[in-house]
Amino acid sequence: MLSVIYSDDYLVAINKPHGLLVHRSKYADEANIFAVQELRNQIGKYVWPCHRIDRKTSGVLVFALSSEINGKVQKQFDNNEVVKTYRAIVRGYTDDDGTIDYPLINDKGKEQEAVTHFKTLMRVEIPLPFGKFETSRYSLVEVYPKHGRLHQIRKHFAHIYHPIIGDRPHGCNKQNKLFKDKWNITTMMLHSQSLLLAHPVSGEPLSITAQYSREFEVCLEILGF
C-alpha cells in the first residue's frame, strides 16, 4: 500500500518508494506496476500526476484529483515556481554550498538550461580502503534543482565528480559495486524530501514533506551520518 502523506479535496501526495514508476514509460517496458494505477486503486478515485520523479528516486509525488487542478499545479512546475528539496548521499567531500550550472541534452537532442543549487549537511570519512586511498569519504547534501530536467540531479553531481551512491548509469560503477558487495546496497541514494507550492485553490503556501525511505536510513546508519 502506498504511503499517503497529504490529501484534501483537490490533491493527494504520496511518499513514492524506490523502484516504482510514476506511469508507463517507453524506457521501462518490463514494468507493470505504476504509482498512478496503484493510487487510483487504493483511494478509488482517478488521479493525475502533477509532476514526475525518477523511478529510482523516493519521496514526494503529488497527484491532482481533476484535470483542472492538475493544469494549475503543472503550470507552477513549468514556471519553476515550486521549491523542490532533495537529499542525496554522494561520493567524496562536497563544497559547503554551490551551484551547478550545466546545460543538459534532452531525448530530442535539444540543449536545455539546467541549474542545481546545493549545500552540504554532513561529511563522513570511514576506515574503508578504496582504490589508492586508505579511507572512503562521503557527503550528505541537500539539493535544490531550479529546473526539472530528466535525471538533472544525477547528471549534475556526476559532472562535478561527486556521483550519487547507487546511481546507474550516471554514478561510479566501482563505488556501486563496493556498496553492493559489502552491504548489499543497490538502491540509489536520492530522496525527494519536500515540495513547497501554492495550493491550486486557496493560493496559500503548501509544504509537503516525505520521510526517508528505509534504504536511505540504513545507508545513513552504515556510513555514520
PEGIBEL-V297318 format. One record per residue. N is the residue number from 1. RES is the residue in one small letter. OMEGA is omega in whole degrees, 0 to 359 (NA if undefined). Layout:
n=[N	N]
res=[RES	RES]
omega=[OMEGA	OMEGA]
This chain:
n=[1	2	3	4	5	6	7	8	9	10	11	12	13	14	15	16	17	18	19	20	21	22	23	24	25	26	27	28	29	30	31	32	33	34	35	36	37	38	39	40	41	42	43	44	45	46	47	48	49	50	51	52	53	54	55	56	57	58	59	60	61	62	63	64	65	66	67	68	69	70	71	72	73	74	75	76	77	78	79	80	81	82	83	84	85	86	87	88	89	90	91	92	93	94	95	96	97	98	99	100	101	102	103	104	105	106	107	108	109	110	111	112	113	114	115	116	117	118	119	120	121	122	123	124	125	126	127	128	129	130	131	132	133	134	135	136	137	138	139	140	141	142	143	144	145	146	147	148	149	150	151	152	153	154	155	156	157	158	159	160	161	162	163	164	165	166	167	168	169	170	171	172	173	174	175	176	177	178	179	180	181	182	183	184	185	186	187	188	189	190	191	192	193	194	195	196	197	198	199	200	201	202	203	204	205	206	207	208	209	210	211	212	213	214	215	216	217	218	219	220	221	222	223	224	225]
res=[m	l	s	v	i	y	s	d	d	y	l	v	a	i	n	k	p	h	g	l	l	v	h	r	s	k	y	a	d	e	a	n	i	f	a	v	q	e	l	r	n	q	i	g	k	y	v	w	p	c	h	r	i	d	r	k	t	s	g	v	l	v	f	a	l	s	s	e	i	n	g	k	v	q	k	q	f	d	n	n	e	v	v	k	t	y	r	a	i	v	r	g	y	t	d	d	d	g	t	i	d	y	p	l	i	n	d	k	g	k	e	q	e	a	v	t	h	f	k	t	l	m	r	v	e	i	p	l	p	f	g	k	f	e	t	s	r	y	s	l	v	e	v	y	p	k	h	g	r	l	h	q	i	r	k	h	f	a	h	i	y	h	p	i	i	g	d	r	p	h	g	c	n	k	q	n	k	l	f	k	d	k	w	n	i	t	t	m	m	l	h	s	q	s	l	l	l	a	h	p	v	s	g	e	p	l	s	i	t	a	q	y	s	r	e	f	e	v	c	l	e	i	l	g	f]
omega=[180	179	178	184	174	174	170	183	187	186	170	176	178	169	186	177	173	172	181	176	176	178	182	183	178	181	181	184	185	185	177	176	185	182	181	182	180	180	178	179	185	183	178	179	175	181	177	177	183	181	179	164	185	174	184	182	176	170	191	176	188	178	174	179	173	180	179	179	178	180	181	181	179	178	177	177	181	182	180	180	180	177	183	180	179	169	180	172	186	178	173	178	176	175	179	175	181	177	177	181	188	181	180	179	180	185	177	178	182	177	182	175	179	181	178	175	178	169	181	180	181	173	177	173	184	182	181	180	178	182	181	183	180	179	177	182	180	178	170	185	171	191	181	179	177	179	182	181	180	179	186	183	181	181	182	180	172	181	180	175	172	185	178	179	179	181	174	17	189	185	181	183	181	177	180	178	178	181	179	184	186	187	182	177	178	182	175	185	177	186	174	190	183	172	174	182	174	178	187	180	183	184	180	177	179	179	181	184	179	177	176	170	178	180	179	179	180	180	176	181	182	183	177	176	NA]
